[in-house]
C-alpha cells in the first residue's frame, strides 16, 4: 500500500515538472531589438528663445510745463507727421494774459511813435523809461505766445502712435511722457538668452523669426546685432540681453509683439549621424551596437561631433553609412 502511494506521488511530480518545462519552453522569449540606420545629412544646433519687439527709432513726447489736458487729437495706432498736434493743455489763463500783454504793447507802441515825432515834453530820463516799458511789453507778448505754443504738444517726427497715456481733464506734471511715436516697421527684437546657451551665440549669427500675431508660415530673417556683456539675474536665473535686427520692415509689426527666435549656432553638412539614444557612454567613451546578422550585434567605439536638434548627433568615426544600430531592446512576453 505504501509503495503504491509513493508511485502515485512520483507520477504527479513528473507531470508537474514536465508540464512546467513544456509551458516555459513554448513561451516566446525572443528579444525585440529596435534599430536605426546610420544616415548622411546635415546636423544643426539651434538656440531657441522668445523676444519682444522694441522700436529702433522712436520719440517720447511730454509737455514743457504742468497743466490740465483740455484736448487730445490722436489715439494709439494713428499715423502722424512731424508737427502734428497730439494734445493740448488748458490755456484760459494764458489767453487772458496774452490779451492784457498785447494791449500794453499797443499803448507802448503809441507812446514810442509820439516820442519819435517829438510831440511830447518828456525829459531824457522819461524818454528812456518809456522805451524800456515798450520793449518789456513786446517781450511779455513774445513770452506768453511761446508758452501758448508749448501748451500744444506736437509730434517731433513722422510715424505711428504706439503709446498714449492721458485724457481730457487730467492734470499732468512737467516731463510726464504723454505719448510715444515710432517709425513704422523699424524694430529690434530684444530677448533673454540663458547662460547655458549664451556662449554659443555671437554677433552676426542669422536667425529665423516668427510672430505669435502672424502665421507660422511667415518667417522673418534676422541677425544678432548686440549682446550685453553683463548678466541679468531674476529669481536666481541668469540670462543675457541679446538684440536681433529684422532684415525687412513690415508695417504689420507693432511694439511689444512677441517673436519666436531660432538661432542656428552651428551646422555640419553632409555628415554621418544617428539618434543620440543609439549611443551609450562608459567612462566618457561613446559606444554603439551594430547589427552584424539576424541576431548578432557588435559593440563598437564611436567618436562623436556636434550634438544637433531633435536628438541627433554627428558621427566622426566608428560607424559607416547604412549600418544598423540598436536604439533599444525589449523582452517579449
Helices and strands as residue ranges (DSSP letters): H 2-26, E 31-37, E 39-55, E 58-62, E 67-72, E 79-80, E 85-89, H 92-117, H 124-150, E 152-154, E 159-164, E 171-172, E 177-182, E 187-194, H 195-198, E 206-211, E 220-227, E 232-234, E 237-246, E 258-275, G 276-278, E 280-282, E 285-293, E 296-307, G 309-311, E 312-317, E 324-331
